Amino acid sequence: MDKTSFFQDVYEVVKLIPEGRVTSYGAIAQYLGTAGSARMVGWALNSSLTKDIPAHRVVNRIGLLTGKKHFGHPNRMKELLEQEGIRVKDNRIQEFERYFWDPKKELF
């Protein structure tokens, strides 16, 4: 797998996540046909923070803000999500299922 094109594919999916919605690293990996590569999706997003990619909308499979340390300030990811109307408590999205956006279902 070409890392550069995989990262670009991840960015293109993340750009499609609607404001006020979130998805998971694993859901992106599944959509891209690489179900076992959720961690690599995370690496791609860690590299995206200087680009215009809404990486704050991607969390782990249970709604934890596992990527928050890559946003410069420990609360920045939470702040960005809350600005979009998503409640976060103890670094976890509240009502995660309500806000979850599944690219396999939404993109066809």
Contacts in CASP RR format, 6 or more apart in sequence:
PFRMAT RR
TARGET T0000
AUTHOR 0000-0000-0000
METHOD contacts of the structure
MODEL  1
MDKTSFFQDVYEVVKLIPEGRVTSYGAIAQYLGTAGSARMVGWALNSSLT
KDIPAHRVVNRIGLLTGKKHFGHPNRMKELLEQEGIRVKDNRIQEFERYF
WDPKKELF
1 34 0 8 1.000
6 32 0 8 1.000
6 34 0 8 1.000
6 37 0 8 1.000
6 40 0 8 1.000
6 44 0 8 1.000
7 43 0 8 1.000
7 44 0 8 1.000
7 47 0 8 1.000
7 48 0 8 1.000
9 32 0 8 1.000
10 28 0 8 1.000
10 32 0 8 1.000
10 41 0 8 1.000
10 42 0 8 1.000
10 44 0 8 1.000
10 45 0 8 1.000
10 48 0 8 1.000
11 44 0 8 1.000
11 48 0 8 1.000
11 51 0 8 1.000
11 53 0 8 1.000
13 28 0 8 1.000
13 31 0 8 1.000
13 32 0 8 1.000
13 103 0 8 1.000
13 107 0 8 1.000
14 28 0 8 1.000
14 45 0 8 1.000
14 48 0 8 1.000
14 53 0 8 1.000
14 54 0 8 1.000
14 55 0 8 1.000
14 57 0 8 1.000
14 58 0 8 1.000
15 52 0 8 1.000
15 53 0 8 1.000
15 54 0 8 1.000
16 103 0 8 1.000
16 106 0 8 1.000
16 107 0 8 1.000
17 23 0 8 1.000
17 54 0 8 1.000
17 57 0 8 1.000
17 58 0 8 1.000
17 101 0 8 1.000
18 101 0 8 1.000
19 54 0 8 1.000
19 84 0 8 1.000
20 57 0 8 1.000
20 81 0 8 1.000
20 84 0 8 1.000
20 85 0 8 1.000
20 86 0 8 1.000
20 99 0 8 1.000
21 57 0 8 1.000
21 99 0 8 1.000
21 100 0 8 1.000
21 101 0 8 1.000
22 57 0 8 1.000
22 58 0 8 1.000
22 59 0 8 1.000
22 63 0 8 1.000
22 81 0 8 1.000
22 86 0 8 1.000
22 93 0 8 1.000
22 96 0 8 1.000
22 99 0 8 1.000
22 100 0 8 1.000
22 101 0 8 1.000
23 57 0 8 1.000
23 58 0 8 1.000
23 59 0 8 1.000
23 100 0 8 1.000
23 101 0 8 1.000
23 102 0 8 1.000
23 103 0 8 1.000
24 38 0 8 1.000
24 58 0 8 1.000
24 59 0 8 1.000
24 60 0 8 1.000
24 61 0 8 1.000
24 63 0 8 1.000
24 100 0 8 1.000
25 38 0 8 1.000
25 39 0 8 1.000
25 41 0 8 1.000
25 42 0 8 1.000
25 45 0 8 1.000
25 58 0 8 1.000
25 59 0 8 1.000
25 60 0 8 1.000
25 61 0 8 1.000
26 35 0 8 1.000
26 36 0 8 1.000
26 38 0 8 1.000
26 41 0 8 1.000
26 61 0 8 1.000
27 61 0 8 1.000
27 100 0 8 1.000
27 102 0 8 1.000
27 103 0 8 1.000
27 104 0 8 1.000
28 38 0 8 1.000
28 41 0 8 1.000
28 58 0 8 1.000
28 103 0 8 1.000
29 35 0 8 1.000
29 36 0 8 1.000
29 37 0 8 1.000
29 38 0 8 1.000
29 40 0 8 1.000
29 41 0 8 1.000
30 104 0 8 1.000
31 103 0 8 1.000
31 104 0 8 1.000
31 107 0 8 1.000
32 41 0 8 1.000
34 40 0 8 1.000
38 61 0 8 1.000
41 58 0 8 1.000
42 58 0 8 1.000
42 67 0 8 1.000
45 53 0 8 1.000
45 55 0 8 1.000
45 58 0 8 1.000
45 67 0 8 1.000
45 70 0 8 1.000
46 67 0 8 1.000
46 70 0 8 1.000
48 55 0 8 1.000
49 55 0 8 1.000
49 70 0 8 1.000
49 71 0 8 1.000
54 80 0 8 1.000
55 70 0 8 1.000
56 71 0 8 1.000
56 76 0 8 1.000
56 77 0 8 1.000
56 80 0 8 1.000
56 81 0 8 1.000
57 81 0 8 1.000
57 84 0 8 1.000
57 101 0 8 1.000
59 65 0 8 1.000
59 66 0 8 1.000
59 67 0 8 1.000
59 93 0 8 1.000
59 96 0 8 1.000
60 66 0 8 1.000
62 92 0 8 1.000
62 96 0 8 1.000
63 92 0 8 1.000
63 93 0 8 1.000
63 96 0 8 1.000
64 91 0 8 1.000
64 92 0 8 1.000
64 93 0 8 1.000
65 77 0 8 1.000
65 78 0 8 1.000
65 81 0 8 1.000
65 88 0 8 1.000
65 91 0 8 1.000
65 92 0 8 1.000
65 93 0 8 1.000
67 77 0 8 1.000
68 74 0 8 1.000
68 75 0 8 1.000
68 76 0 8 1.000
68 77 0 8 1.000
68 78 0 8 1.000
68 91 0 8 1.000
71 77 0 8 1.000
71 80 0 8 1.000
78 88 0 8 1.000
78 91 0 8 1.000
81 88 0 8 1.000
81 93 0 8 1.000
82 88 0 8 1.000
86 93 0 8 1.000
86 94 0 8 1.000
86 99 0 8 1.000
87 93 0 8 1.000
87 94 0 8 1.000
87 95 0 8 1.000
88 94 0 8 1.000
93 99 0 8 1.000
END
